[in-house]
Amino acid sequence: MTEPIVLPDFDSFGDQAIKGLENPEDATAATQALLKEDRNSGEPAIREPAENSLTLERGICREGVWYRDAEVRELTGADEEAIAAAGNNSYKIFEALLLRGVRTVGNEFMNRQLAGELLIGDREYLVMAIRRATFGDELDFTELPCPHCDELVDLTVPLGAIPFTRLDDHEQTEFEVPLRRGETAVVRLPNGEDQAAVLSLKGDNLARQDSEILSRCVLRIRHADGTETKRPPATTLGMSARKKILAFLTETQPGPRYNDFSFTHDTCGKEVPLPISLAVLFRGM
Ligand SMILES: [Zn+2]
């Protein structure tokens, strides 16, 4: 506990791969969340009706009915071994966590296909619930060096203080993004399958990753004259349209924003970004 914490610098969460733009407003939201910690501490009761149960933002649809309830369980030594077998590939670790730690979504037991069907944000929320079930609700940081004043900070972060984005309408699956010249893109939000497709691309060409997400998630472009182009190849979209759509997908994706967490250091009064990685969430493993 006396060792200074070395912050992991890898991107553990899928939204990084499709993050076309930064969201400075989320950093502010994170601070506010921490400041309002007391008030927020009353909220998880809404999110977690029972200890290992949670309500997803989107969930799954079966024969026209949406199921948003999910149940997770505490990870055991056997799970730890299975997860360790995933090596240090953060996507594989994430997938293993979901497959082992989630019991049910709706009336179905967790399986690979179901995991792929879930929105990225629901997957990340489930991982938070598995963390809570396994190691409790608080993240403890000891002797965290403040980058502004060098003081070592001890900090306890309740999981509820991590900024969280909600869907206005849980059952809305198509969204309209206004583009230039009266055009509109009709899009859907990326899920686990999309995330896997992006991560399976060779190399780390960000433009190609963006194209992959766009070609999967842009359903059609509606032109000013009312005609539509279905499934436009992402490479034919203008740069401004690509940027706008990617920003929309990132901002609208519900769930926890682990990378956007920050806190205000009491001593110097400055804002300290503290991205919460998978390694921080599951430090005990
Ligand atoms: Zn400071």
Residues whose N, C-alpha, C, O or C-beta is under 5 A from the ligand:
A	BS01	ZN	C146 H148 C149 H265 C268
